[in-house]
């Protein structure tokens, strides 16, 4: 990649590269701490994407549920 990495701009390209390596029954856990991040699910229509953010936030951080976003991605 040339230049800087921006998670919002570059996440689909990154995920497509990684998902090509995933076993047919594999699971990818993808997480971002960017407060403004929005996963572009429409660009990955062949994948089953589940938002597991709330289940992955420690109780100490419940006051700010946007502390991070976390997703399970399966084939």
N, CA, C and O atoms as a Tripos MOL2 file, in Angstrom:
@<TRIPOS>MOLECULE
protein
  300   299    75     0     0
PROTEIN
NO_CHARGES

@<TRIPOS>ATOM
      1 N           0.8450   -1.1690    0.0000 N.3       1 UNK1
      2 CA          0.0000    0.0000    0.0000 C.3       1 UNK1
      3 C           0.8830    1.2230    0.0000 C.2       1 UNK1
      4 O           1.9400    1.2530    0.6310 O.2       1 UNK1
      5 N           0.4390    2.2110   -0.7060 N.am      2 UNK2
      6 CA          1.1670    3.4790   -0.7410 C.3       2 UNK2
      7 C           0.4720    4.4510    0.1980 C.2       2 UNK2
      8 O          -0.7550    4.4600    0.2980 O.2       2 UNK2
      9 N           1.2470    5.2540    0.8730 N.am      3 UNK3
     10 CA          0.6700    6.2470    1.7760 C.3       3 UNK3
     11 C           0.2560    5.6580    3.1030 C.2       3 UNK3
     12 O           0.7690    4.6230    3.5280 O.2       3 UNK3
     13 N          -0.6700    6.3230    3.7480 N.am      4 UNK4
     14 CA         -1.0990    5.9170    5.0860 C.3       4 UNK4
     15 C          -2.2990    4.9780    5.0210 C.2       4 UNK4
     16 O          -3.0170    4.9270    4.0220 O.2       4 UNK4
     17 N          -2.4970    4.2440    6.0980 N.am      5 UNK5
     18 CA         -3.6300    3.3320    6.2220 C.3       5 UNK5
     19 C          -4.7420    4.0530    6.9690 C.2       5 UNK5
     20 O          -4.5190    4.6110    8.0430 O.2       5 UNK5
     21 N          -5.9220    4.0400    6.4030 N.am      6 UNK6
     22 CA         -7.1030    4.6120    7.0370 C.3       6 UNK6
     23 C          -8.1390    3.4940    7.1400 C.2       6 UNK6
     24 O          -8.5920    2.9730    6.1220 O.2       6 UNK6
     25 N          -8.5100    3.1290    8.3510 N.am      7 UNK7
     26 CA         -9.3940    1.9810    8.5490 C.3       7 UNK7
     27 C         -10.7240    2.1560    7.8300 C.2       7 UNK7
     28 O         -11.2420    1.1920    7.2660 O.2       7 UNK7
     29 N         -11.2820    3.3430    7.8340 N.am      8 UNK8
     30 CA        -12.5660    3.5340    7.1660 C.3       8 UNK8
     31 C         -12.4200    3.4060    5.6480 C.2       8 UNK8
     32 O         -13.2170    2.7360    4.9920 O.2       8 UNK8
     33 N         -11.4360    4.0300    5.1250 N.am      9 UNK9
     34 CA        -11.2290    4.0100    3.6780 C.3       9 UNK9
     35 C         -10.7640    2.6410    3.1760 C.2       9 UNK9
     36 O         -11.1800    2.2020    2.1040 O.2       9 UNK9
     37 N          -9.9030    1.9630    3.9450 N.am     10 UNK10
     38 CA         -9.1930    0.7800    3.4680 C.3      10 UNK10
     39 C          -9.7080   -0.5600    4.0010 C.2      10 UNK10
     40 O          -9.1650   -1.6010    3.6300 O.2      10 UNK10
     41 N         -10.7310   -0.5720    4.8550 N.am     11 UNK11
     42 CA        -11.1060   -1.8310    5.5040 C.3      11 UNK11
     43 C         -11.6390   -2.8870    4.5400 C.2      11 UNK11
     44 O         -11.4050   -4.0750    4.7630 O.2      11 UNK11
     45 N         -12.3370   -2.5040    3.4900 N.am     12 UNK12
     46 CA        -12.8700   -3.5040    2.5650 C.3      12 UNK12
     47 C         -11.7390   -4.1890    1.8000 C.2      12 UNK12
     48 O         -11.7440   -5.4120    1.6570 O.2      12 UNK12
     49 N         -10.7980   -3.4370    1.3230 N.am     13 UNK13
     50 CA         -9.6520   -4.0310    0.6300 C.3      13 UNK13
     51 C          -8.8940   -4.9810    1.5640 C.2      13 UNK13
     52 O          -8.5310   -6.0870    1.1630 O.2      13 UNK13
     53 N          -8.6590   -4.5590    2.7890 N.am     14 UNK14
     54 CA         -7.9770   -5.3950    3.7780 C.3      14 UNK14
     55 C          -8.7650   -6.6750    4.0460 C.2      14 UNK14
     56 O          -8.2010   -7.7690    4.0220 O.2      14 UNK14
     57 N         -10.0630   -6.5410    4.3010 N.am     15 UNK15
     58 CA        -10.8810   -7.7150    4.6010 C.3      15 UNK15
     59 C         -10.9360   -8.6790    3.4190 C.2      15 UNK15
     60 O         -10.8640   -9.8910    3.6210 O.2      15 UNK15
     61 N         -11.0600   -8.1850    2.2140 N.am     16 UNK16
     62 CA        -11.0960   -9.0690    1.0490 C.3      16 UNK16
     63 C          -9.8020   -9.8580    0.9080 C.2      16 UNK16
     64 O          -9.8320  -11.0340    0.5450 O.2      16 UNK16
     65 N          -8.6670   -9.2260    1.1900 N.am     17 UNK17
     66 CA         -7.3850   -9.9320    1.1250 C.3      17 UNK17
     67 C          -7.3230  -11.0300    2.1870 C.2      17 UNK17
     68 O          -6.8810  -12.1440    1.9060 O.2      17 UNK17
     69 N          -7.7610  -10.7190    3.3960 N.am     18 UNK18
     70 CA         -7.7030  -11.6760    4.5000 C.3      18 UNK18
     71 C          -8.7200  -12.8000    4.3010 C.2      18 UNK18
     72 O          -8.4130  -13.9660    4.5500 O.2      18 UNK18
     73 N          -9.9230  -12.4560    3.8570 N.am     19 UNK19
     74 CA        -10.9740  -13.4600    3.7090 C.3      19 UNK19
     75 C         -10.6510  -14.4880    2.6300 C.2      19 UNK19
     76 O         -11.1550  -15.6100    2.6830 O.2      19 UNK19
     77 N          -9.8280  -14.1300    1.6610 N.am     20 UNK20
     78 CA         -9.3870  -15.1120    0.6600 C.3      20 UNK20
     79 C          -8.5750  -16.2320    1.2930 C.2      20 UNK20
     80 O          -8.5030  -17.3350    0.7520 O.2      20 UNK20
     81 N          -7.9680  -15.9510    2.4350 N.am     21 UNK21
     82 CA         -7.1210  -16.9360    3.1160 C.3      21 UNK21
     83 C          -7.8940  -17.7630    4.1410 C.2      21 UNK21
     84 O          -7.3690  -18.7410    4.6730 O.2      21 UNK21
     85 N          -9.1220  -17.3790    4.4160 N.am     22 UNK22
     86 CA         -9.9180  -18.0410    5.4540 C.3      22 UNK22
     87 C         -10.4030  -19.4050    4.9690 C.2      22 UNK22
     88 O         -10.8770  -19.5380    3.8410 O.2      22 UNK22
     89 N         -10.2810  -20.4070    5.8220 N.am     23 UNK23
     90 CA        -10.7900  -21.7470    5.5040 C.3      23 UNK23
     91 C         -12.3010  -21.6800    5.2990 C.2      23 UNK23
     92 O         -12.9480  -20.7820    5.8390 O.2      23 UNK23
     93 N         -12.8800  -22.6070    4.5300 N.am     24 UNK24
     94 CA        -14.3240  -22.5880    4.2700 C.3      24 UNK24
     95 C         -15.1840  -22.5310    5.5300 C.2      24 UNK24
     96 O         -16.2530  -21.9210    5.5200 O.2      24 UNK24
     97 N         -14.7350  -23.1500    6.5980 N.am     25 UNK25
     98 CA        -15.4900  -23.1110    7.8570 C.3      25 UNK25
     99 C         -14.8350  -22.1760    8.8770 C.2      25 UNK25
    100 O         -15.0990  -22.2690   10.0750 O.2      25 UNK25
    101 N         -13.9870  -21.2840    8.3930 N.am     26 UNK26
    102 CA        -13.2250  -20.3980    9.2620 C.3      26 UNK26
    103 C         -14.0310  -19.2330    9.8070 C.2      26 UNK26
    104 O         -15.1420  -18.9530    9.3560 O.2      26 UNK26
    105 N         -13.4480  -18.5690   10.7790 N.am     27 UNK27
    106 CA        -14.0480  -17.4170   11.4360 C.3      27 UNK27
    107 C         -12.9980  -16.3190   11.5330 C.2      27 UNK27
    108 O         -11.8740  -16.5540   11.9760 O.2      27 UNK27
    109 N         -13.3830  -15.1190   11.1120 N.am     28 UNK28
    110 CA        -12.5190  -13.9510   11.2490 C.3      28 UNK28
    111 C         -13.1410  -13.0300   12.2810 C.2      28 UNK28
    112 O         -14.3250  -12.7050   12.1930 O.2      28 UNK28
    113 N         -12.3580  -12.6130   13.2490 N.am     29 UNK29
    114 CA        -12.7860  -11.6020   14.2140 C.3      29 UNK29
    115 C         -12.1160  -10.3000   13.7920 C.2      29 UNK29
    116 O         -10.8890  -10.2080   13.7350 O.2      29 UNK29
    117 N         -12.9370   -9.2990   13.4990 N.am     30 UNK30
    118 CA        -12.4320   -8.0100   13.0420 C.3      30 UNK30
    119 C         -12.8770   -6.9470   14.0300 C.2      30 UNK30
    120 O         -14.0600   -6.8640   14.3620 O.2      30 UNK30
    121 N         -11.9390   -6.1320   14.5050 N.am     31 UNK31
    122 CA        -12.2370   -5.1130   15.5050 C.3      31 UNK31
    123 C         -11.5880   -3.7990   15.1230 C.2      31 UNK31
    124 O         -10.5080   -3.7670   14.5330 O.2      31 UNK31
    125 N         -12.2690   -2.7100   15.4720 N.am     32 UNK32
    126 CA        -11.7270   -1.3760   15.2400 C.3      32 UNK32
    127 C         -12.0350   -0.4970   16.4470 C.2      32 UNK32
    128 O         -13.1360   -0.5470   16.9950 O.2      32 UNK32
    129 N         -11.0700    0.2980   16.8520 N.am     33 UNK33
    130 CA        -11.2690    1.2470   17.9510 C.3      33 UNK33
    131 C         -11.6020    2.6440   17.4460 C.2      33 UNK33
    132 O         -11.7190    3.5760   18.2420 O.2      33 UNK33
    133 N         -11.7550    2.7990   16.1460 N.am     34 UNK34
    134 CA        -12.1010    4.0950   15.5840 C.3      34 UNK34
    135 C         -13.5510    4.4320   15.9280 C.2      34 UNK34
    136 O         -14.4620    3.6880   15.5670 O.2      34 UNK34
    137 N         -13.7660    5.5340   16.6140 N.am     35 UNK35
    138 CA        -15.1100    5.8920   17.0660 C.3      35 UNK35
    139 C         -16.0720    6.1700   15.9160 C.2      35 UNK35
    140 O         -17.2820    6.0070   16.0750 O.2      35 UNK35
    141 N         -15.5640    6.5820   14.7770 N.am     36 UNK36
    142 CA        -16.4240    6.9090   13.6360 C.3      36 UNK36
    143 C         -16.5230    5.7740   12.6270 C.2      36 UNK36
    144 O         -17.1410    5.9400   11.5760 O.2      36 UNK36
    145 N         -15.9260    4.6240   12.9260 N.am     37 UNK37
    146 CA        -15.8880    3.5260   11.9690 C.3      37 UNK37
    147 C         -17.2820    2.9670   11.6900 C.2      37 UNK37
    148 O         -18.0970    2.8110   12.5990 O.2      37 UNK37
    149 N         -17.5400    2.6700   10.4130 N.am     38 UNK38
    150 CA        -18.7670    2.0070   10.0000 C.3      38 UNK38
    151 C         -18.3830    0.9310    8.9930 C.2      38 UNK38
    152 O         -17.8450    1.2320    7.9280 O.2      38 UNK38
    153 N         -18.6620   -0.3240    9.3310 N.am     39 UNK39
    154 CA        -18.3520   -1.4320    8.4460 C.3      39 UNK39
    155 C         -19.2540   -1.3730    7.2200 C.2      39 UNK39
    156 O         -20.4720   -1.2510    7.3460 O.2      39 UNK39
    157 N         -18.6650   -1.4600    6.0550 N.am     40 UNK40
    158 CA        -19.4000   -1.4240    4.8010 C.3      40 UNK40
    159 C         -19.8140   -2.8530    4.4280 C.2      40 UNK40
    160 O         -19.1830   -3.4870    3.5830 O.2      40 UNK40
    161 N         -20.8690   -3.3460    5.0600 N.am     41 UNK41
    162 CA        -21.3330   -4.7250    4.8360 C.3      41 UNK41
    163 C         -21.7640   -4.9620    3.3990 C.2      41 UNK41
    164 O         -21.6310   -6.0760    2.8920 O.2      41 UNK41
    165 N         -22.2730   -3.9430    2.7410 N.am     42 UNK42
    166 CA        -22.7480   -4.0770    1.3650 C.3      42 UNK42
    167 C         -21.6320   -4.4910    0.4120 C.2      42 UNK42
    168 O         -21.9030   -5.0770   -0.6360 O.2      42 UNK42
    169 N         -20.4000   -4.1990    0.7570 N.am     43 UNK43
    170 CA        -19.2620   -4.5550   -0.0940 C.3      43 UNK43
    171 C         -18.7930   -5.9860    0.1240 C.2      43 UNK43
    172 O         -17.8940   -6.4620   -0.5700 O.2      43 UNK43
    173 N         -19.3990   -6.6730    1.0880 N.am     44 UNK44
    174 CA        -19.0390   -8.0680    1.3850 C.3      44 UNK44
    175 C         -20.3060   -8.9400    1.4230 C.2      44 UNK44
    176 O         -20.5500   -9.6210    2.4190 O.2      44 UNK44
    177 N         -21.1080   -8.9260    0.3580 N.am     45 UNK45
    178 CA        -22.4140   -9.5980    0.4050 C.3      45 UNK45
    179 C         -22.3420  -11.1190    0.5660 C.2      45 UNK45
    180 O         -23.2970  -11.7320    1.0420 O.2      45 UNK45
    181 N         -21.2280  -11.7310    0.1770 N.am     46 UNK46
    182 CA        -21.1170  -13.1870    0.2530 C.3      46 UNK46
    183 C         -20.7050  -13.6960    1.6340 C.2      46 UNK46
    184 O         -20.5960  -14.9040    1.8460 O.2      46 UNK46
    185 N         -20.4780  -12.7800    2.5680 N.am     47 UNK47
    186 CA        -20.0190  -13.1570    3.8990 C.3      47 UNK47
    187 C         -21.1110  -12.9190    4.9380 C.2      47 UNK47
    188 O         -21.8950  -11.9770    4.8270 O.2      47 UNK47
    189 N         -21.1500  -13.7900    5.9520 N.am     48 UNK48
    190 CA        -22.0800  -13.6520    7.0690 C.3      48 UNK48
    191 C         -21.3780  -12.8170    8.1330 C.2      48 UNK48
    192 O         -20.3900  -13.2510    8.7270 O.2      48 UNK48
    193 N         -21.8940  -11.6240    8.3640 N.am     49 UNK49
    194 CA        -21.2600  -10.6840    9.2950 C.3      49 UNK49
    195 C         -22.1810  -10.4520   10.4840 C.2      49 UNK49
    196 O         -23.3470  -10.0940   10.3220 O.2      49 UNK49
    197 N         -21.6460  -10.6600   11.6710 N.am     50 UNK50
    198 CA        -22.4150  -10.4790   12.9050 C.3      50 UNK50
    199 C         -21.6940   -9.4680   13.7980 C.2      50 UNK50
    200 O         -20.5090   -9.6280   14.0900 O.2      50 UNK50
    201 N         -22.3960   -8.4470   14.2210 N.am     51 UNK51
    202 CA        -21.8270   -7.4410   15.1180 C.3      51 UNK51
    203 C         -21.8340   -8.0090   16.5410 C.2      51 UNK51
    204 O         -22.8990   -8.2630   17.1030 O.2      51 UNK51
    205 N         -20.6680   -8.2050   17.1120 N.am     52 UNK52
    206 CA        -20.5500   -8.7520   18.4730 C.3      52 UNK52
    207 C         -19.9510   -7.7200   19.4260 C.2      52 UNK52
    208 O         -19.4120   -8.0710   20.4760 O.2      52 UNK52
    209 N         -20.0490   -6.4580   19.0540 N.am     53 UNK53
    210 CA        -19.4160   -5.3890   19.8250 C.3      53 UNK53
    211 C         -19.8210   -5.4030   21.2990 C.2      53 UNK53
    212 O         -18.9550   -5.4060   22.1740 O.2      53 UNK53
    213 N         -21.1130   -5.4110   21.5820 N.am     54 UNK54
    214 CA        -21.5670   -5.3240   22.9730 C.3      54 UNK54
    215 C         -21.0740   -6.4990   23.8120 C.2      54 UNK54
    216 O         -20.7800   -6.3350   24.9960 O.2      54 UNK54
    217 N         -20.9830   -7.6630   23.2170 N.am     55 UNK55
    218 CA        -20.5180   -8.8480   23.9480 C.3      55 UNK55
    219 C         -19.0210   -8.8080   24.2350 C.2      55 UNK55
    220 O         -18.5270   -9.5900   25.0470 O.2      55 UNK55
    221 N         -18.2960   -7.9090   23.5790 N.am     56 UNK56
    222 CA        -16.8350   -7.8710   23.7390 C.3      56 UNK56
    223 C         -16.3430   -6.6630   24.5260 C.2      56 UNK56
    224 O         -15.1380   -6.4440   24.6540 O.2      56 UNK56
    225 N         -17.2830   -5.8800   25.0520 N.am     57 UNK57
    226 CA        -16.8970   -4.7040   25.8410 C.3      57 UNK57
    227 C         -16.8620   -5.0740   27.3210 C.2      57 UNK57
    228 O         -17.8700   -5.5230   27.8660 O.2      57 UNK57
    229 N         -15.7230   -4.8940   27.9750 N.am     58 UNK58
    230 CA        -15.6550   -5.1810   29.4060 C.3      58 UNK58
    231 C         -16.6250   -4.2960   30.1940 C.2      58 UNK58
    232 O         -16.9140   -3.1700   29.7890 O.2      58 UNK58
    233 N         -17.1160   -4.8030   31.3020 N.am     59 UNK59
    234 CA        -18.0820   -4.0670   32.1250 C.3      59 UNK59
    235 C         -17.5730   -2.6830   32.5260 C.2      59 UNK59
    236 O         -18.3620   -1.7510   32.6830 O.2      59 UNK59
    237 N         -16.2710   -2.5500   32.6890 N.am     60 UNK60
    238 CA        -15.6930   -1.2460   33.0490 C.3      60 UNK60
    239 C         -15.9470   -0.1800   31.9910 C.2      60 UNK60
    240 O         -15.8680    1.0140   32.2810 O.2      60 UNK60
    241 N         -16.2490   -0.6010   30.7710 N.am     61 UNK61
    242 CA        -16.4110    0.3350   29.6610 C.3      61 UNK61
    243 C         -17.8470    0.4380   29.1660 C.2      61 UNK61
    244 O         -18.0890    1.0510   28.1260 O.2      61 UNK61
    245 N         -18.8070   -0.1440   29.8820 N.am     62 UNK62
    246 CA        -20.2110   -0.1000   29.4560 C.3      62 UNK62
    247 C         -20.7340    1.3260   29.3130 C.2      62 UNK62
    248 O         -21.6740    1.5640   28.5550 O.2      62 UNK62
    249 N         -20.1480    2.2620   30.0180 N.am     63 UNK63
    250 CA        -20.6260    3.6410   29.9450 C.3      63 UNK63
    251 C         -20.3990    4.2370   28.5570 C.2      63 UNK63
    252 O         -21.0610    5.2040   28.1800 O.2      63 UNK63
    253 N         -19.4710    3.6640   27.8010 N.am     64 UNK64
    254 CA        -19.1850    4.1310   26.4430 C.3      64 UNK64
    255 C         -19.1830    2.9210   25.5060 C.2      64 UNK64
    256 O         -18.1310    2.3520   25.2170 O.2      64 UNK64
    257 N         -20.3600    2.5390   25.0410 N.am     65 UNK65
    258 CA        -20.4900    1.3380   24.2280 C.3      65 UNK65
    259 C         -19.8690    1.4820   22.8340 C.2      65 UNK65
    260 O         -19.7700    0.5030   22.0950 O.2      65 UNK65
    261 N         -19.4570    2.6810   22.4820 N.am     66 UNK66
    262 CA        -18.8080    2.8900   21.1810 C.3      66 UNK66
    263 C         -17.2800    2.8500   21.3130 C.2      66 UNK66
    264 O         -16.5670    3.3140   20.4230 O.2      66 UNK66
    265 N         -16.7800    2.2950   22.4210 N.am     67 UNK67
    266 CA        -15.3330    2.2520   22.6410 C.3      67 UNK67
    267 C         -14.6280    1.4690   21.5290 C.2      67 UNK67
    268 O         -13.4880    1.7650   21.1730 O.2      67 UNK67
    269 N         -15.3200    0.4750   20.9930 N.am     68 UNK68
    270 CA        -14.8080   -0.2450   19.8280 C.3      68 UNK68
    271 C         -15.9580   -0.9810   19.1510 C.2      68 UNK68
    272 O         -17.0590   -1.0870   19.6900 O.2      68 UNK68
    273 N         -15.6740   -1.4760   17.9770 N.am     69 UNK69
    274 CA        -16.6380   -2.2870   17.2520 C.3      69 UNK69
    275 C         -15.9590   -3.6000   16.9130 C.2      69 UNK69
    276 O         -14.7750   -3.6300   16.5770 O.2      69 UNK69
    277 N         -16.7160   -4.6860   17.0040 N.am     70 UNK70
    278 CA        -16.1400   -6.0050   16.7840 C.3      70 UNK70
    279 C         -17.1460   -6.8510   16.0040 C.2      70 UNK70
    280 O         -18.3450   -6.8350   16.2840 O.2      70 UNK70
    281 N         -16.6310   -7.5900   15.0220 N.am     71 UNK71
    282 CA        -17.4880   -8.3630   14.1380 C.3      71 UNK71
    283 C         -16.9440   -9.7800   13.9500 C.2      71 UNK71
    284 O         -15.7330   -9.9960   13.8910 O.2      71 UNK71
    285 N         -17.8610  -10.7310   13.8580 N.am     72 UNK72
    286 CA        -17.5420  -12.0880   13.4160 C.3      72 UNK72
    287 C         -17.8750  -12.1360   11.9340 C.2      72 UNK72
    288 O         -18.9570  -11.7240   11.5170 O.2      72 UNK72
    289 N         -16.9440  -12.6370   11.1480 N.am     73 UNK73
    290 CA        -17.1780  -12.7680    9.7190 C.3      73 UNK73
    291 C         -16.9300  -14.2210    9.3370 C.2      73 UNK73
    292 O         -15.8490  -14.7660    9.5590 O.2      73 UNK73
    293 N         -17.9640  -14.8370    8.7550 N.am     74 UNK74
    294 CA        -17.8940  -16.2440    8.3510 C.3      74 UNK74
    295 C         -18.2850  -16.3870    6.8820 C.2      74 UNK74
    296 O         -18.9510  -15.5280    6.3040 O.2      74 UNK74
    297 N         -17.8470  -17.5000    6.3020 N.am     75 UNK75
    298 CA        -18.1880  -17.8180    4.9210 C.3      75 UNK75
    299 C         -19.6180  -18.2980    4.8300 C.2      75 UNK75
    300 O         -20.0940  -18.6170    3.7410 O.2      75 UNK75
@<TRIPOS>BOND
     1     1     2 1
     2     2     3 1
     3     3     4 2
     4     3     5 am
     5     5     6 1
     6     6     7 1
     7     7     8 2
     8     7     9 am
     9     9    10 1
    10    10    11 1
    11    11    12 2
    12    11    13 am
    13    13    14 1
    14    14    15 1
    15    15    16 2
    16    15    17 am
    17    17    18 1
    18    18    19 1
    19    19    20 2
    20    19    21 am
    21    21    22 1
    22    22    23 1
    23    23    24 2
    24    23    25 am
    25    25    26 1
    26    26    27 1
    27    27    28 2
    28    27    29 am
    29    29    30 1
    30    30    31 1
    31    31    32 2
    32    31    33 am
    33    33    34 1
    34    34    35 1
    35    35    36 2
    36    35    37 am
    37    37    38 1
    38    38    39 1
    39    39    40 2
    40    39    41 am
    41    41    42 1
    42    42    43 1
    43    43    44 2
    44    43    45 am
    45    45    46 1
    46    46    47 1
    47    47    48 2
    48    47    49 am
    49    49    50 1
    50    50    51 1
    51    51    52 2
    52    51    53 am
    53    53    54 1
    54    54    55 1
    55    55    56 2
    56    55    57 am
    57    57    58 1
    58    58    59 1
    59    59    60 2
    60    59    61 am
    61    61    62 1
    62    62    63 1
    63    63    64 2
    64    63    65 am
    65    65    66 1
    66    66    67 1
    67    67    68 2
    68    67    69 am
    69    69    70 1
    70    70    71 1
    71    71    72 2
    72    71    73 am
    73    73    74 1
    74    74    75 1
    75    75    76 2
    76    75    77 am
    77    77    78 1
    78    78    79 1
    79    79    80 2
    80    79    81 am
    81    81    82 1
    82    82    83 1
    83    83    84 2
    84    83    85 am
    85    85    86 1
    86    86    87 1
    87    87    88 2
    88    87    89 am
    89    89    90 1
    90    90    91 1
    91    91    92 2
    92    91    93 am
    93    93    94 1
    94    94    95 1
    95    95    96 2
    96    95    97 am
    97    97    98 1
    98    98    99 1
    99    99   100 2
   100    99   101 am
   101   101   102 1
   102   102   103 1
   103   103   104 2
   104   103   105 am
   105   105   106 1
   106   106   107 1
   107   107   108 2
   108   107   109 am
   109   109   110 1
   110   110   111 1
   111   111   112 2
   112   111   113 am
   113   113   114 1
   114   114   115 1
   115   115   116 2
   116   115   117 am
   117   117   118 1
   118   118   119 1
   119   119   120 2
   120   119   121 am
   121   121   122 1
   122   122   123 1
   123   123   124 2
   124   123   125 am
   125   125   126 1
   126   126   127 1
   127   127   128 2
   128   127   129 am
   129   129   130 1
   130   130   131 1
   131   131   132 2
   132   131   133 am
   133   133   134 1
   134   134   135 1
   135   135   136 2
   136   135   137 am
   137   137   138 1
   138   138   139 1
   139   139   140 2
   140   139   141 am
   141   141   142 1
   142   142   143 1
   143   143   144 2
   144   143   145 am
   145   145   146 1
   146   146   147 1
   147   147   148 2
   148   147   149 am
   149   149   150 1
   150   150   151 1
   151   151   152 2
   152   151   153 am
   153   153   154 1
   154   154   155 1
   155   155   156 2
   156   155   157 am
   157   157   158 1
   158   158   159 1
   159   159   160 2
   160   159   161 am
   161   161   162 1
   162   162   163 1
   163   163   164 2
   164   163   165 am
   165   165   166 1
   166   166   167 1
   167   167   168 2
   168   167   169 am
   169   169   170 1
   170   170   171 1
   171   171   172 2
   172   171   173 am
   173   173   174 1
   174   174   175 1
   175   175   176 2
   176   175   177 am
   177   177   178 1
   178   178   179 1
   179   179   180 2
   180   179   181 am
   181   181   182 1
   182   182   183 1
   183   183   184 2
   184   183   185 am
   185   185   186 1
   186   186   187 1
   187   187   188 2
   188   187   189 am
   189   189   190 1
   190   190   191 1
   191   191   192 2
   192   191   193 am
   193   193   194 1
   194   194   195 1
   195   195   196 2
   196   195   197 am
   197   197   198 1
   198   198   199 1
   199   199   200 2
   200   199   201 am
   201   201   202 1
   202   202   203 1
   203   203   204 2
   204   203   205 am
   205   205   206 1
   206   206   207 1
   207   207   208 2
   208   207   209 am
   209   209   210 1
   210   210   211 1
   211   211   212 2
   212   211   213 am
   213   213   214 1
   214   214   215 1
   215   215   216 2
   216   215   217 am
   217   217   218 1
   218   218   219 1
   219   219   220 2
   220   219   221 am
   221   221   222 1
   222   222   223 1
   223   223   224 2
   224   223   225 am
   225   225   226 1
   226   226   227 1
   227   227   228 2
   228   227   229 am
   229   229   230 1
   230   230   231 1
   231   231   232 2
   232   231   233 am
   233   233   234 1
   234   234   235 1
   235   235   236 2
   236   235   237 am
   237   237   238 1
   238   238   239 1
   239   239   240 2
   240   239   241 am
   241   241   242 1
   242   242   243 1
   243   243   244 2
   244   243   245 am
   245   245   246 1
   246   246   247 1
   247   247   248 2
   248   247   249 am
   249   249   250 1
   250   250   251 1
   251   251   252 2
   252   251   253 am
   253   253   254 1
   254   254   255 1
   255   255   256 2
   256   255   257 am
   257   257   258 1
   258   258   259 1
   259   259   260 2
   260   259   261 am
   261   261   262 1
   262   262   263 1
   263   263   264 2
   264   263   265 am
   265   265   266 1
   266   266   267 1
   267   267   268 2
   268   267   269 am
   269   269   270 1
   270   270   271 1
   271   271   272 2
   272   271   273 am
   273   273   274 1
   274   274   275 1
   275   275   276 2
   276   275   277 am
   277   277   278 1
   278   278   279 1
   279   279   280 2
   280   279   281 am
   281   281   282 1
   282   282   283 1
   283   283   284 2
   284   283   285 am
   285   285   286 1
   286   286   287 1
   287   287   288 2
   288   287   289 am
   289   289   290 1
   290   290   291 1
   291   291   292 2
   292   291   293 am
   293   293   294 1
   294   294   295 1
   295   295   296 2
   296   295   297 am
   297   297   298 1
   298   298   299 1
   299   299   300 2
@<TRIPOS>SUBSTRUCTURE
     1 UNK1         2 RESIDUE 1 A UNK
     2 UNK2         6 RESIDUE 1 A UNK
     3 UNK3        10 RESIDUE 1 A UNK
     4 UNK4        14 RESIDUE 1 A UNK
     5 UNK5        18 RESIDUE 1 A UNK
     6 UNK6        22 RESIDUE 1 A UNK
     7 UNK7        26 RESIDUE 1 A UNK
     8 UNK8        30 RESIDUE 1 A UNK
     9 UNK9        34 RESIDUE 1 A UNK
    10 UNK10       38 RESIDUE 1 A UNK
    11 UNK11       42 RESIDUE 1 A UNK
    12 UNK12       46 RESIDUE 1 A UNK
    13 UNK13       50 RESIDUE 1 A UNK
    14 UNK14       54 RESIDUE 1 A UNK
    15 UNK15       58 RESIDUE 1 A UNK
    16 UNK16       62 RESIDUE 1 A UNK
    17 UNK17       66 RESIDUE 1 A UNK
    18 UNK18       70 RESIDUE 1 A UNK
    19 UNK19       74 RESIDUE 1 A UNK
    20 UNK20       78 RESIDUE 1 A UNK
    21 UNK21       82 RESIDUE 1 A UNK
    22 UNK22       86 RESIDUE 1 A UNK
    23 UNK23       90 RESIDUE 1 A UNK
    24 UNK24       94 RESIDUE 1 A UNK
    25 UNK25       98 RESIDUE 1 A UNK
    26 UNK26      102 RESIDUE 1 A UNK
    27 UNK27      106 RESIDUE 1 A UNK
    28 UNK28      110 RESIDUE 1 A UNK
    29 UNK29      114 RESIDUE 1 A UNK
    30 UNK30      118 RESIDUE 1 A UNK
    31 UNK31      122 RESIDUE 1 A UNK
    32 UNK32      126 RESIDUE 1 A UNK
    33 UNK33      130 RESIDUE 1 A UNK
    34 UNK34      134 RESIDUE 1 A UNK
    35 UNK35      138 RESIDUE 1 A UNK
    36 UNK36      142 RESIDUE 1 A UNK
    37 UNK37      146 RESIDUE 1 A UNK
    38 UNK38      150 RESIDUE 1 A UNK
    39 UNK39      154 RESIDUE 1 A UNK
    40 UNK40      158 RESIDUE 1 A UNK
    41 UNK41      162 RESIDUE 1 A UNK
    42 UNK42      166 RESIDUE 1 A UNK
    43 UNK43      170 RESIDUE 1 A UNK
    44 UNK44      174 RESIDUE 1 A UNK
    45 UNK45      178 RESIDUE 1 A UNK
    46 UNK46      182 RESIDUE 1 A UNK
    47 UNK47      186 RESIDUE 1 A UNK
    48 UNK48      190 RESIDUE 1 A UNK
    49 UNK49      194 RESIDUE 1 A UNK
    50 UNK50      198 RESIDUE 1 A UNK
    51 UNK51      202 RESIDUE 1 A UNK
    52 UNK52      206 RESIDUE 1 A UNK
    53 UNK53      210 RESIDUE 1 A UNK
    54 UNK54      214 RESIDUE 1 A UNK
    55 UNK55      218 RESIDUE 1 A UNK
    56 UNK56      222 RESIDUE 1 A UNK
    57 UNK57      226 RESIDUE 1 A UNK
    58 UNK58      230 RESIDUE 1 A UNK
    59 UNK59      234 RESIDUE 1 A UNK
    60 UNK60      238 RESIDUE 1 A UNK
    61 UNK61      242 RESIDUE 1 A UNK
    62 UNK62      246 RESIDUE 1 A UNK
    63 UNK63      250 RESIDUE 1 A UNK
    64 UNK64      254 RESIDUE 1 A UNK
    65 UNK65      258 RESIDUE 1 A UNK
    66 UNK66      262 RESIDUE 1 A UNK
    67 UNK67      266 RESIDUE 1 A UNK
    68 UNK68      270 RESIDUE 1 A UNK
    69 UNK69      274 RESIDUE 1 A UNK
    70 UNK70      278 RESIDUE 1 A UNK
    71 UNK71      282 RESIDUE 1 A UNK
    72 UNK72      286 RESIDUE 1 A UNK
    73 UNK73      290 RESIDUE 1 A UNK
    74 UNK74      294 RESIDUE 1 A UNK
    75 UNK75      298 RESIDUE 1 A UNK
